[in-house]
Amino acid sequence: MTPEPSRDFAAFLDAWELFRAPVIAGTIAGALVGLLGVYVVLRRMVFLAGALSQTAGLGVALAFFGRIRFGLEGLWGSPTLGAALATTTTALLLVGRRTQQGTQRDSLLGLAWLAGAAGTLIVGTRIVQEVQDIQAILFGSAVVVLDDDLVRVIGLALPLGLLHVWWQRGFVQAAFDADGARVRGLPVWLLDVTLIGSIALSISLCTRVLGALPVFAFSVLPAMAALRVCPNIERALVVAAAVGAACGAGGYYLAWRFDLPVGAAQTLLAVVFVAVAALVERALLRRVG
C-alpha cells in the first residue's frame, strides 16, 4: 500500500505554486469583506450581507445558464457581471426600504436570501455541465481560483481599500451619526450610497471567486470578533480586516491539511476567532472589574 503523502506545512510550502492564487485571493477577499463587515454588523445589515451573497450566486448561475442555453459570449455571458448586476439590483431595492418597520424590512431580506439560494439551485439543475461550479458558488471552493480571478480581486480591493482609508472618518460619521455628519457639512447621501455600493460590489465579486458561504462569513464573523476586543470603530476596522485575511488564508491551509471543504474551513476558522474574542473580552472585563 502506498503511504499517504505528507500534508504538513512544509509540504504545503513546497507546493505553493499550486496554491498561490487561491490563498492570495482568499486573503485579500477576507481582508476587504472583513473590513466592510464592521459597517454591516454595526448597522444591523447582517441579513443584507447574506441576501447579497446569495443573489450574487444566482447572478453567476444565470450567467452560466445564458452562456450554455443562449450562447451569450463576452461581457454579457460573464459570471462576474451577472453577480454584480444581481447584488447591485438587490442592494438598491432593499436599501431603499430601510425606512420601513424592522419586521417588514427583515422579511424582505429573508425573501431575497431564500430567492437567491433557491434560484441558484434551480438554475443549477438546468445546466448539468456546470454543476460543480454551482456547488462552488454556494459552498465555496477556492481550489478553482484562477490567476484571472486573482487579478479581479486585487483590481477591486486596491481602489476600494484606498477609498475606505481616505474616507474612513466620513464613512464612520455618516454611518453612525448621520445628523452630526450633516451638521458638519458632510455629503451623507453620497457616503451612504458609496458604502452600500462598495459592500455590494465586494460581495458580488468575492462570491463569484470564493462562494457564498465563506463570503457571508467574512462579512459578519471577523467584525464580530473585532468589535468584542477593540475600543473604537477605527481599530475594529483594522482588526476585522486582519482576522478576515487570516481566515481566508488559514482556512485554505486547514482545508488542504485535513481534506475539508474550503468554504466550510474558512467559515469555521472565523467562528473560532469569534469564540476566542469572546473569551478575551470576558477576561478584560474581569480585570477591569
Backbone as a ProteinNet text record, in pm:
[ID]
protein_1_A
[PRIMARY]
MTPEPSRDFAAFLDAWELFRAPVIAGTIAGALVGLLGVYVVLRRMVFLAGALSQTAGLGVALAFFGRIRFGLEGLWGSPTLGAALATTTTALLLVGRRTQQGTQRDSLLGLAWLAGAAGTLIVGTRIVQEVQDIQAILFGSAVVVLDDDLVRVIGLALPLGLLHVWWQRGFVQAAFDADGARVRGLPVWLLDVTLIGSIALSISLCTRVLGALPVFAFSVLPAMAALRVCPNIERALVVAAAVGAACGAGGYYLAWRFDLPVGAAQTLLAVVFVAVAALVERALLRRVG
[TERTIARY]
85.3	0	88.2	58.7	137.8	103.3	202.2	172.6	114.8	26.6	-37.3	67.8	66.5	164.4	154.7	267.6	270.2	186.8	112.6	31.7	71.4	197.2	240.2	265	299.5	313.2	428.4	533.2	646.6	603.5	519.5	469.7	379.8	305.3	219.2	303.4	413.2	501.6	571.1	604.1	668.6	577.9	447.3	350.3	287	356	299.1	251.2	321.3	282.3	141.3	100.4	-34.9	-139.1	-99.2	-194.7	-187.7	-93.3	-66.9	-191.3	-255.5	-370.2	-486.5	-526.1	-635.9	-607.7	-486.5	-455.2	-451.1	-386.2	-377.9	-515.9	-595.4	-731.1	-814.3	-806	-879.9	-834.8	-705.2	-652.1	-702.7	-694.9	-737.5	-889.1	-963.6	-1109.2	-1151.5	-1087.2	-1119.7	-1092.5	-980.5	-948.2	-1048.2	-1081.5	-1173.3	-1312.9	-1368	-1503.8	-1506.3	-1399.5	-1392.8	-1398.4	-1323.7	-1327.3	-1467.7	-1528	-1663	-1765.1	-1733.7	-1826	-1849.7	-1756	-1777.3	-1899.8	-1913.1	-2032.3	-2155.7	-2140.1	-2253	-2308.8	-2220	-2263.7	-2318.9	-2247.8	-2290.9	-2418.8	-2439.7	-2562.6	-2673.9	-2652.2	-2752.5	-2796.4	-2696.6	-2722.9	-2676.3	-2673.5	-2625	-2709.9	-2840.5	-2927.9	-2906.6	-2872.7	-2844.2	-2721.8	-2616.9	-2497	-2528.2	-2609.8	-2647.3	-2728.1	-2822.5	-2904.2	-2818.3	-2722.6	-2636	-2548.9	-2497.3	-2412.4	-2492.4	-2617.1	-2698.9	-2743	-2781.4	-2822.4	-2703.2	-2584	-2464.6	-2447.2	-2470	-2462.5	-2564.3	-2685.1	-2787.1	-2744.1	-2683.5	-2635.7	-2530.4	-2440.5	-2337.9	-2402.6	-2497.5	-2564.4	-2640.5	-2706.7	-2779.9	-2685.1	-2565.9	-2467.1	-2424.1	-2400	-2366.8	-2481.7	-2604.2	-2722.3	-2732.3	-2707.6	-2712.7	-2606.8	-2488.9	-2381.6	-2413.5	-2471.6	-2496.2	-2621.7	-2730.6	-2859	-2880.8	-2823	-2848.4	-2722.8	-2610.1	-2487.2	-2431.8	-2463.6	-2410	-2258.9	-2188.7	-2043.2	-1993	-1863.4	-1801.6	-1861.7	-1881.7	-1928.4	-2065.7	-2157.6	-2294.7	-2304.1	-2205.6	-2204.8	-2109.6	-2063.8	-1965.3	-2030.5	-1985.3	-2037.1	-2010.3	-1898.9	-1868.8	-1972.1	-2008.7	-2112.3	-2246.2	-2277.1	-2402.6	-2412.2	-2303.9	-2303.2	-2318.1	-2246.6	-2251.9	-2392.3	-2455.1	-2590	-2689	-2677.7	-2771.2	-2758	-2635.4	-2617	-2651.9	-2616.6	-2647.2	-2797.7	-2869.1	-3015.1	-3076.9	-3031.5	-3084.7	-3055.6	-2932.2	-2895.6	-2981.5	-3002.8	-3082.9	-3227.1	-3283.3	-3420.7	-3436.7	-3340.6	-3353.4	-3311.2	-3206.4	-3162	-3267.2	-3338.1	-3445.3	-3559.1	-3561.9	-3667.7	-3623.4	-3509.8	-3457.4	-3542.1	-3625.2	-3709.8	-3834.8	-3862.4	-3978.8	-3957.7	-4066.8	-4058	-3963.5	-3899.2	-3797.9	-3848.1	-3970.1	-4022.8	-4040.2	-4097	-4118.5	-3986.1	-3889.5	-3759.1	-3688.3	-3691.5	-3628.5	-3696.4	-3827.4	-3899.5	-3852.5	-3832.3	-3784.9	-3643.1	-3559.8	-3423.8	-3425.9	-3512	-3525.8	-3575.6	-3669.6	-3719.5	-3607.5	-3524.4	-3413.6	-3313.8	-3284.3	-3189	-3240.8	-3366.6	-3423.6	-3438.3	-3479.6	-3494	-3359.5	-3254.8	-3122.2	-3073.8	-3089.5	-3042.7	-3122.8	-3256.3	-3340.4	-3320.1	-3309.4	-3289.8	-3160.1	-3054.6	-2926.1	-2936.1	-3003.1	-3018.5	-3103.9	-3211.4	-3299	-3226.4	-3158.5	-3083.3	-2975.6	-2916.8	-2812.2	-2860.4	-2988.2	-3040.7	-3057.3	-3055.1	-3072.9	-2940.3	-2832.3	-2700.4	-2610	-2638.9	-2568.2	-2418	-2380.2	-2238.4	-2161.1	-2230.8	-2162.8	-2200.1	-2243.9	-2291.5	-2183.6	-2057.9	-1951.3	-1933.4	-1950.7	-1941.5	-2053.3	-2174.6	-2285.9	-2257	-2203.5	-2166.3	-2061.1	-1966.1	-1862.8	-1922.7	-2023.3	-2089.2	-2154.2	-2220.3	-2296.1	-2206.8	-2111.3	-2038	-1891.1	-1841.3	-1703.4	-1607.5	-1523.8	-1423	-1305.1	-1222.9	-1112.7	-1009.6	-1019.6	-921.6	-935	-1049.4	-1068.7	-1036.8	-977.4	-942	-829.8	-853.2	-755	-680.6	-572.9	-496.8	-583	-672.6	-761.7	-853.1	-900.9	-983.8	-904.6	-779.6	-694.8	-674.6	-652.6	-635.2	-761	-878.7	-1004.2	-1019.6	-985.9	-997.6	-904.3	-780.5	-685.4	-733	-784	-830.6	-946.7	-1026.9	-1135.7	-1088.7	-1010.4	-971.1	-880.3	-791.4	-696.8	-766.8	-849	-915	-1014.6	-1089.4	-1185	-1112.9	-1001.8	-925.1	-871.9	-816.1	-765.8	-879.4	-995.1	-1110.2	-1154.1	-1157.5	-1204.2	-1101.7	-976.7	-876.1	-889.9	-908.7	-920	-1046.7	-1159	-1287.9	-1332.2	-1242.4	-1281.1	-1363.2	-1316.9	-1389.6	-1527.5	-1536	-1665	-1760.7	-1712	-1797.3	-1846.2	-1756.6	-1793.4	-1896.7	-1873	-1965.5	-2100.8	-2101.5	-2227.3	-2304.3	-2232.1	-2297.9	-2360	-2296.7	-2340.9	-2387.2	-2370.7	-2419.6	-2452.9	-2559.8	-2594.2	-2627.9	-2700.3	-2737.4	-2613.3	-2522.5	-2399.3	-2315.5	-2315.7	-2240.2	-2299	-2431.7	-2494.4	-2459.7	-2456.9	-2419.9	-2277.8	-2190.4	-2052.1	-2038.9	-2148.8	-2146	-2100.8	-2103.8	-2061	-2172.8	-2138	-2239	-2288.2	-2381	-2424.5	-2480.5	-2562.5	-2623.4	-2515.4	-2417.4	-2310	-2228.8	-2197.4	-2120.6	-2197.9	-2328	-2410	-2420.1	-2445.2	-2456.1	-2322.6	-2213.4	-2081.2	-2049.3	-2086	-2061.7	-2140.8	-2271	-2353.9	-2307.7	-2271.6	-2224	-2095.1	-2004.5	-1878.1	-1901	-1996.4	-2030.2	-2088.3	-2180.5	-2244.8	-2143.4	-2056	-1957	-1857.4	-1815.4	-1720	-1779.9	-1903.6	-1968.9	-1991.8	-2031	-2059.2	-1934.7	-1823.6	-1702.7	-1645.6	-1641	-1582.2	-1667.1	-1799.6	-1884.2	-1854.8	-1835.2	-1800.9	-1671.8	-1577.2	-1446.3	-1442	-1497.8	-1482.3	-1606.9	-1727.1	-1850.4	-1928.5	-2058.7	-2146.4	-2120.9	-2095.4	-2078.6	-1960.9	-1838.6	-1727.4	-1740.1	-1797.3	-1809.7	-1909.3	-2020.6	-2114.8	-2045.7	-1966.7	-1893.7	-1795.9	-1721.6	-1626	-1696	-1820.3	-1891	-1948.4	-1942.2	-2004	-1906.1	-1842.9	-1769.3	-1642.1	-1555.9	-1439.3	-1477.8	-1584.9	-1630.7	-1680.8	-1752.9	-1799.7	-1682.4	-1577.7	-1459.4	-1390.6	-1372.8	-1301.1	-1375.6	-1506.5	-1585.1	-1589.4	-1560.2	-1557.1	-1431.7	-1324.1	-1196.5	-1139.8	-1199.1	-1144.5	-1220	-1149.8	-1214.4	-1288.1	-1262.1	-1328.2	-1344	-1423.4	-1454.8	-1331.6	-1249.9	-1132.3	-1040.5	-1017.3	-931.1	-1001	-1131.9	-1206.8	-1197.4	-1195.2	-1182	-1051.1	-943.1	-811.8	-809	-858.6	-855.9	-945.7	-1063.6	-1154.4	-1091.5	-1021.8	-953.4	-845.4	-771.3	-665.7	-724.6	-833.7	-897.8	-953.2	-1017.2	-1068.4	-958.3	-845.5	-732	-680.1	-670.6	-622.7	-716.6	-846.2	-943.1	-937.1	-917.7	-908.2	-789.8	-674.5	-553.6	-549.9	-573.9	-565.8	-670.9	-791.6	-895.7	-857.6	-790.2	-746.8	-644.5	-549.4	-449.4	-515.1	-609.8	-677.8	-754.9	-816.7	-890	-795.2	-676.4	-578	-521.7	-494.3	-430.1	-520.5	-650	-741.2	-844.5	-823.8	-912.7	-1057.3	-1077.2	-1208.1	-1254.6	-1386.1	-1433	-1374.2	-1327.1	-1255.9	-1345.8	-1464.4	-1552.9	-1591.1	-1617.5	-1653.3	-1535.9	-1414.6	-1296.5	-1273.2	-1288.2	-1272.4	-1377.3	-1499.6	-1608.3	-1585.5	-1549.1	-1528.4	-1409.2	-1306.7	-1193.9	-1238.6	-1327.3	-1381.3	-1464	-1537.8	-1613.9	-1519.2	-1405.9	-1306.2	-1255.1	-1230.7	-1186	-1291.3	-1418.8	-1524.5	-1524	-1508.8	-1507.1	-1387.5	-1271.3	-1152.1	-1170.8	-1227.1	-1251.7	-1347.3	-1447.5	-1541.2	-1469.9	-1378.6	-1301.6	-1210.7	-1146.5	-1060.4	-1142.3	-1259.4	-1346	-1384.6	-1419.6	-1458	-1340.8	-1222	-1103.5	-1074.9	-1090.4	-1067.4	-1169	-1294.2	-1397.6	-1371	-1323.6	-1292.2	-1176.1	-1077.9	-963.1	-1005.2	-1092.7	-1140.6	-1228.5	-1310.4	-1399.2	-1322.4
-119.8	0	124	215.3	338.9	431.3	477.6	567	698.4	756.4	883.4	994.7	1082.3	1190.6	1280.6	1334.6	1422.9	1548.8	1593.1	1713.8	1816.5	1815.5	1915	2048.8	2149.7	2284.5	2293	2216	2217.6	2167.8	2063.8	2013.3	2116.4	2188.8	2294.9	2402.5	2440.9	2541.7	2489	2361.4	2304	2309.8	2300.6	2303.9	2442.3	2544	2678.2	2727.7	2694.8	2743.7	2698.9	2583.1	2534.5	2610.8	2657.8	2719.3	2871.6	2927.3	3070.9	3155.4	3137.7	3220.8	3204.8	3081	3067.6	3130.5	3109.1	3161	3313.4	3372.1	3517.8	3578.2	3517.8	3568.5	3560	3447.7	3434	3533.4	3559.9	3655.7	3796.3	3837.9	3973.1	3988.5	3888.2	3893.8	3896.3	3815	3813.9	3947.2	4010.1	4140.9	4246.9	4250.1	4351.6	4336.5	4215.6	4193.5	4201.4	4158.9	4170.2	4314.3	4400.9	4543.8	4600.5	4573.9	4624.4	4562.9	4444.4	4378.4	4455.5	4540.7	4622.8	4711.6	4771.1	4851.8	4762.6	4644.9	4552	4516	4483.3	4439.8	4557.1	4667.6	4780.1	4846.1	4840.7	4898.2	4794.4	4679	4572.5	4535.3	4517.1	4479.1	4336.3	4252.3	4116.2	4041	4056.4	3989.4	4043.2	4171.9	4228.7	4160.4	4143	4075.8	3933.5	3863.1	3728.3	3725.2	3819.2	3825.3	3857.4	3947.7	3985.1	3867.3	3791.7	3678.4	3572.2	3550.6	3451.3	3499.2	3625.7	3676.2	3686.5	3707.9	3704.9	3566.2	3462.5	3326	3301.7	3357.5	3343.4	3414.7	3532.3	3604.1	3525.8	3460	3377.9	3259	3194.3	3079.1	3119	3233.6	3280.1	3311.2	3361.9	3387.7	3257.6	3152.7	3021.7	2971.1	2988.7	2943.4	3014.5	3144.9	3221	3178	3144.6	3100.7	2965.9	2874.7	2739.7	2733.3	2796.7	2782.2	2883.5	3003.8	3108.7	3154.4	3093.8	3125.4	3263.2	3319.9	3451.5	3442.7	3541.3	3541.8	3676.9	3680.3	3805.9	3861.7	3991.3	4059.2	4010	3988.7	3951.7	3811.6	3728.6	3595.4	3584.5	3698.4	3699.1	3671.5	3568.5	3543.9	3660.8	3730.7	3846.5	3956.2	3982.6	4082.5	4036.7	3908.9	3857.3	3876.9	3849	3867.9	4015.3	4102.8	4245.9	4302.1	4263.5	4313.1	4263.5	4138.2	4082.2	4150.3	4168.3	4228.8	4377.1	4447.7	4590.7	4613.5	4534.2	4547.1	4517.5	4410.3	4374.1	4482.7	4535.5	4638.9	4763.7	4805.8	4925.4	4905.2	4787.5	4760.9	4753.5	4688.5	4667	4788.1	4857.1	4975.2	5083.7	5091.3	5189.4	5163.9	5044.9	5008.6	5023.3	5082.1	5085.5	5168.9	5257.6	5339.5	5265	5145.8	5070.5	5007.8	4955.2	4891.9	4772.2	4744.8	4640.6	4505.5	4466.1	4335.1	4321.7	4425.5	4419.5	4418.7	4498.3	4503.1	4368.6	4308.1	4177.6	4070.8	4082.8	3987.1	3996	4118	4135.9	4081.5	4101.6	4048.4	3895.5	3837.1	3692.4	3640.3	3713.6	3676	3677.2	3781.6	3791	3677.8	3646.7	3538	3405.4	3375	3247.5	3239.3	3350.4	3350.4	3328.3	3388.9	3369.9	3227	3168.2	3031.4	2931.9	2944.8	2851.7	2869	2994.1	3019.8	2960.9	2969.8	2912.9	2761.7	2696.1	2551	2511.8	2585.8	2553.6	2572.6	2685.3	2709.4	2603.1	2561.4	2459.8	2328.7	2294.7	2170.2	2179.4	2301.1	2319.4	2327.9	2329.9	2338.1	2233.4	2108.9	1997.5	2006.8	2064	2073	2155.2	2248.7	2338.6	2309.2	2184.6	2154.2	2177	2147.6	2170.9	2319.3	2402	2546.7	2596.1	2538.7	2578.5	2541.8	2422.9	2385	2480.2	2520.7	2614	2749.4	2792.9	2920	2918.5	2809.1	2803	2781.9	2691	2649.2	2690.8	2740.4	2786.1	2676.7	2706.2	2610.1	2687.8	2738.2	2824.6	2752.8	2618.7	2546	2578.1	2634.3	2662.4	2807.9	2882.8	3021.9	3027.3	3102.1	3117.8	3249.8	3265.2	3389.7	3509.4	3489.6	3599.2	3640.8	3542.3	3574.3	3654.9	3615.8	3687.4	3831.5	3851.4	3987.7	4070.3	4010.2	4082.1	4121.3	4029	4059	4172.9	4167.9	4275.3	4405.5	4398.4	4518.7	4585.9	4510	4569.3	4612.4	4525.8	4552.3	4674.1	4694.6	4805	4940.9	4973.2	5103.6	5117.5	5011.1	5021.1	5036.7	4964.8	4979.3	5120.7	5175.7	5313.5	5412.1	5389.6	5477.8	5476.1	5357.5	5347.6	5400.4	5395.9	5461.7	5613	5660.9	5805.3	5863.8	5796.5	5847.7	5784	5723.9	5646.9	5728.5	5846.3	5927.1	5964.1	5996.3	6030.6	5912.7	5794.9	5675.5	5647.5	5656.8	5626.9	5726.7	5855.3	5957.4	5948	5929.6	5921.2	5794.5	5686.8	5559.4	5555.4	5618.9	5602.9	5732.6	5845.2	5973.3	6062.4	6025.4	6096.5	6242.9	6270.1	6408.5	6492.9	6437.1	6509.3	6530.7	6431.6	6445.3	6555.8	6567	6674.2	6811.2	6820.7	6947.4	6987.4	6888.4	6915.4	6940.7	6928.8	6955.8	6839.8	6718.2	6602	6557.2	6508.1	6458.9	6320.2	6315.9	6190.4	6094.8	6146.6	6059.9	5995.5	6072.9	6020.3	5916.6	5943.7	5849.6	5720.2	5732.9	5615.4	5528	5591.2	5515.9	5451.2	5524.3	5469.1	5349.5	5359.3	5249.1	5125.3	5141.7	5027.8	4971.2	5059.4	5013.4	4934.2	4978.3	4905.8	4769.8	4763.2	4634.2	4540.3	4592	4509.1	4458.5	4546.3	4505.3	4404.5	4427.8	4335.9	4197.6	4193.1	4064.2	3994.2	4069.8	4007	3941.6	4014	3957.8	3846.1	3866	3764	3637.5	3651.6	3533.5	3460.1	3535.5	3474.8	3393.7	3441	3376.5	3267.6	3297.3	3207.5	3128.1	3181.7	3114.8	3195.2	3168.4	3247.1	3222.2	3097.3	3065.6	3140	3127.6	3198.2	3349	3402.5	3547.4	3601	3531.7	3571.7	3566.7	3461.8	3451.6	3567.5	3601.5	3712	3845.3	3859.8	3986.2	4003.8	3898.2	3905.3	3868.7	3752.4	3696.8	3774	3815	3894.2	4023.6	4088.1	4210.8	4180.8	4070.4	4032.6	4012.6	3946.8	3924.8	4056.7	4141.3	4267.2	4360.5	4369	4461.1	4419.6	4293.9	4248.2	4294	4314.6	4342.7	4480.7	4554.3	4683.7	4798.3	4901.5	5011.3	5110.4	5110	5205.7	5144.4	5211.5	5159.2	5157.4	5262.2	5270.7	5150.5	5114	4998.7	4868.6	4863.5	4743.5	4718.4	4824.3	4808.2	4737.7	4777.3	4717.2	4571.3	4546	4409.7	4317.7	4366.2	4283.6	4247.5	4341.8	4312.1	4206.1	4216.8	4118.8	3980.4	3975.1	3845.9	3785	3867.8	3817.3	3761.5	3830.9	3781.8	3649.6	3639.3	3515.5	3399.2	3425.6	3319.1	3277.4	3374.8	3342.6	3254	3285.3	3205.6	3080.2	3098.3	2985.3	2879.5	2923.1	2826.8	2739.9	2799.5	2721.3	2616.1	2655.7	2559	2445.6	2479.2	2376.2	2280	2336	2251.1	2153.4	2201.5	2114.1	2013.8	2060	1974.2	1859.6	1888.8	1787.3	1739.9	1776.1	1731.9	1774.4	1905.3	1962.5	2050.7	2078.3	2178.3	2315.4	2386.6	2512.1	2614.9	2639.7	2741.1	2710.4	2583.1	2544.5	2564.6	2532.1	2550.4	2698.3	2784	2927.8	2981.1	2932.2	2977.1	2932.7	2806.7	2756.1	2822.7	2856.5	2928.9	3066.4	3131.5	3259.9	3245.1	3134.8	3107.6	3094	3028.5	3013.4	3150.3	3240.1	3374.6	3445.2	3429.1	3491.6	3435	3303.8	3240.5	3288.9	3296.9	3345.8	3491.3	3572.5	3713.5	3726.4	3638.9	3642.2	3610.6	3514	3481.7	3596.8	3659.1	3774.2	3888	3913.3	4019.1	3992.4	3868.2	3833.2	3851.6	3811.6	3828.2	3976.1	4059.8	4203.9	4266	4222	4275.4	4235.5	4114	4071	4150.7	4179.9	4257.4	4399.1	4458.8	4594.4	4593	4487.7	4478.4	4451.3
0	0	0	-88.8	-97.3	17.7	95.6	208.3	158.9	240.1	205.6	206.5	107.5	103	226.9	265.8	381.6	355.6	459.8	447.1	552.8	592.4	689.6	619.5	699.5	644.3	545	568.5	475.2	337.4	334.8	206.6	139	219.6	165.5	97.5	161.9	103.3	-22.1	-21.4	-139.1	-261.6	-237.6	-348.2	-362.4	-314.6	-311.1	-446.8	-551.5	-682.9	-720.8	-671.9	-699.3	-618.9	-500.1	-408.6	-407.5	-480.4	-472.1	-498.4	-613.2	-648.8	-551.4	-514.3	-418.5	-282.6	-230.1	-97.1	-98	-197.2	-202.7	-224.8	-312.7	-336	-209.2	-137.8	-12.6	92.2	97.6	194.5	165.8	40.4	3.7	19.2	-28.4	-15.7	131.3	213.6	355.9	422.1	385.4	442.4	399.6	270.1	218.7	277.9	268.9	319	471.3	536.7	682.2	728.2	660.6	693.9	676.5	562.1	535.8	630.4	682.4	774.4	902.5	942.2	1061.9	1043.1	925	895.8	888.7	831.2	818.5	956.3	1050.7	1182.8	1264	1266.2	1348.8	1297.5	1167.4	1111.9	1098	1157.6	1159.7	1017.9	931.9	792.8	765.3	869.8	852.7	751.2	760.9	664.9	524	514.2	382.2	321.5	400.6	350.5	306	384.4	346.3	217.9	205.7	84.4	-37.5	-21.8	-133.9	-177.6	-82	-118.6	-194.3	-153.1	-222.2	-360.3	-371	-502.3	-597.1	-542.3	-626.8	-686.2	-604.3	-655.4	-765.1	-748.5	-852.2	-980.3	-967.3	-1085.3	-1161.7	-1088.6	-1153.8	-1224.4	-1156.3	-1216.3	-1343.2	-1339.7	-1457.8	-1573.2	-1540.8	-1646.3	-1712.5	-1630.8	-1688.3	-1775.1	-1725.8	-1799.6	-1934.3	-1934.4	-2058.8	-2158.3	-2107.7	-2196.8	-2259.8	-2180.8	-2231.1	-2316.5	-2271.5	-2340.1	-2451.5	-2437.7	-2535.9	-2609.3	-2577	-2649.1	-2620.3	-2504.6	-2470.6	-2455.2	-2508.2	-2502.4	-2454.2	-2421.4	-2381.1	-2253.3	-2251.3	-2131.2	-2087.6	-2182.7	-2148.3	-2089.3	-2114.6	-2055.5	-1938.1	-1886.7	-1778.8	-1643.7	-1569.6	-1435.1	-1341.5	-1362	-1277.6	-1296.6	-1422.6	-1448.6	-1392.7	-1407.1	-1353.7	-1203.3	-1131.2	-986	-950.1	-1022.6	-993.3	-1016.3	-1126.7	-1154.8	-1050.5	-1010.9	-913.5	-777.9	-730.8	-599.5	-600.1	-706.5	-714	-715.3	-795	-800	-664.2	-600.1	-468.6	-366	-366.7	-271	-288.3	-412.8	-437.6	-392	-417.6	-378.3	-226.7	-160.3	-17.5	64.4	21.4	95.7	88.9	-21.5	-32.7	63.1	124.9	218.5	363.3	388.6	525	619	562.8	648.8	694.1	637.9	676.8	813.8	871.8	1001.6	994.7	1108.1	1109	1064.1	1106.1	1070.3	920	856.4	712.1	637.4	684.5	619.6	630.3	749.9	768	682.9	666.3	582	438.1	388.5	252.1	235.1	336.7	330.5	329.1	412.4	412.8	279	218.3	86	-17	-15.4	-111	-89.7	36.5	66.5	13.1	44.2	3.1	-148.5	-210.4	-356.2	-423.5	-370	-427.1	-414.4	-293.8	-272	-355.3	-351.2	-426.9	-577.6	-621.6	-763.9	-814.6	-733.2	-774.4	-791.2	-696.9	-707	-827.2	-851.7	-964.6	-1097.6	-1111.3	-1234.7	-1251.4	-1139.3	-1146.2	-1204.7	-1182.7	-1239.6	-1390.5	-1444.7	-1588.8	-1663.3	-1588.7	-1652.6	-1588.6	-1619.3	-1556.4	-1581.4	-1695.9	-1729	-1627	-1560.2	-1466.9	-1321.9	-1293.2	-1159.4	-1053.4	-1085.3	-988.5	-962	-1064.9	-1044.3	-954.5	-967.2	-882.8	-737.2	-713.2	-577	-520.7	-605	-561.2	-526.3	-603.8	-577	-439	-405.9	-281.5	-159.7	-169.2	-50.8	-48.7	-161	-163.7	-205	-304	-349.9	-403.9	-312.9	-353.5	-439.2	-448	-528.4	-676.3	-718.1	-860	-894.2	-801.7	-828.6	-932.2	-1036.9	-1142.9	-1127.8	-1204.3	-1198.3	-1238.9	-1336	-1376.1	-1261.1	-1183.4	-1067.7	-965.2	-944.4	-850.3	-895.2	-1023.9	-1076.3	-1052.5	-1071	-1048.9	-902	-812.2	-669.2	-630.2	-678.1	-648.8	-709.8	-833.9	-902.1	-832.7	-758.4	-680.8	-543	-476.8	-338.9	-326.4	-422.1	-411.4	-412	-512.1	-508.8	-394.1	-362.7	-252.4	-118.9	-101.8	21.4	38.8	-69.2	-62.7	-35.3	-98.6	-76.3	69.3	128.8	266.9	366.7	331	415.1	405.1	283.5	258.3	319.8	304.5	351.9	483.3	555.6	673.7	772.6	808.1	906.1	855.1	727.4	670.7	672.5	635.1	637.2	779.2	876.6	1015.1	1065.7	1042.1	1090.8	1022.4	891.1	817.8	853	882.6	910.7	1049.3	1147.9	1285.8	1351.5	1284.9	1337	1218.9	1147.1	1024.2	1051.2	1159.5	1190.4	1219.4	1298.6	1327.8	1202.9	1112.5	987.8	901.2	898.8	820	877.7	1010.4	1073.9	1034.7	1020.5	980.8	830.2	758.3	614.6	529.5	583.9	507.1	412.2	293.7	197.5	239.2	332.3	392.1	286.7	195.4	93.3	7.2	-36	-119.4	-43	81.6	161.8	182.6	206.9	231.1	106	-7.3	-132.9	-168.4	-147.1	-176.9	-87.7	39.5	132.2	91.8	68.4	30.3	-104	-196.7	-326.7	-315.5	-230.3	-214.2	-149.5	-56.6	4.3	-100.5	-182.2	-285	-386.6	-434.3	-533.9	-475.7	-353.3	-291	-273.3	-223.9	-203.6	-336.5	-439.9	-568.9	-627.5	-631.5	-691.3	-605.8	-475.6	-389	-387	-398.5	-409.9	-539.3	-646	-775.8	-765.3	-686.8	-678.7	-571.6	-451.2	-337.4	-302	-331.1	-292.6	-190	-180.3	-94.3	53.9	92.6	234.5	297.3	244.6	309	301.3	193.1	181.9	284.2	304.2	408.8	544.5	568.1	694.9	711.9	606.2	613.8	641.7	596	613.3	753.1	835.2	968.1	1080	1069.1	1182.5	1220	1125.2	1166.2	1238	1191.4	1258.3	1398.4	1415.5	1548.8	1643.7	1595.6	1679	1712.6	1611	1632.1	1726.5	1712.6	1794.6	1941.2	1969.5	2108.5	2181.7	2109.4	2177	2146.7	2054.6	2015	2083.7	2126.5	2198.8	2110.3	1979.6	1890.6	1751.7	1669.6	1536.4	1447.6	1456.6	1370.2	1390.3	1515	1541.3	1500.5	1519.7	1481.1	1331.2	1251	1106.8	1070.8	1137.3	1110.2	1155.9	1277.2	1330.5	1249.5	1209.1	1129.2	994.9	934.6	808.7	829.7	941	969.6	995.9	1071.4	1100.1	971.6	887.4	760.6	673.4	667.1	588.7	644.3	776.6	838.9	810.3	810.6	782.4	635.9	546.3	404.8	373.7	433.4	408.8	495.4	624.9	717.1	689.7	650.2	618.5	500.2	403.4	287.6	329.8	417.1	461.5	540.6	629.1	707.2	615.8	511.6	416.9	349	310.8	247.4	347.9	469	569.6	614.2	631.7	685.3	583.7	456.2	348.5	375.2	395.5	425.7	310.1	301.2	204.5	238.4	138.6	163.3	231.1	175.3	232.3	375.1	404.7	541.1	636.3	592	676.5	706.5	607	627.4	723.7	709.8	797.4	941	960.2	1095.9	1163.4	1087	1145.1	1194.1	1118.4	1161.8	1289.3	1301.2	1423.5	1542.6	1521.1	1627.8	1672.2	1578.1	1613.6	1699.5	1666.2	1746.5	1888.4	1900.8	2032.1	2115.2	2052.7	2122.8	2165.4	2076	2109.4	2226.5	2233.3	2345.1	2476.8	2472.2	2593.3	2634.7	2535.7	2564.8	2624	2567.3	2618.8	2763.6	2792.1	2928.9	3024.7	2981.7	3066.9	3093.1	2991.2	3007	3101.4	3091.8	3179.6	3324.7	3345.7	3481.3	3540.1	3455.5	3502.8	3540.2	3457.8	3487.3	3612.9	3624.5	3739.8	3869.1
[MASK]
+++++++++++++++++++++++++++++++++++++++++++++++++++++++++++++++++++++++++++++++++++++++++++++++++++++++++++++++++++++++++++++++++++++++++++++++++++++++++++++++++++++++++++++++++++++++++++++++++++++++++++++++++++++++++++++++++++++++++++++++++++++++++++++++++++++++++++++++++++++++++++++++++

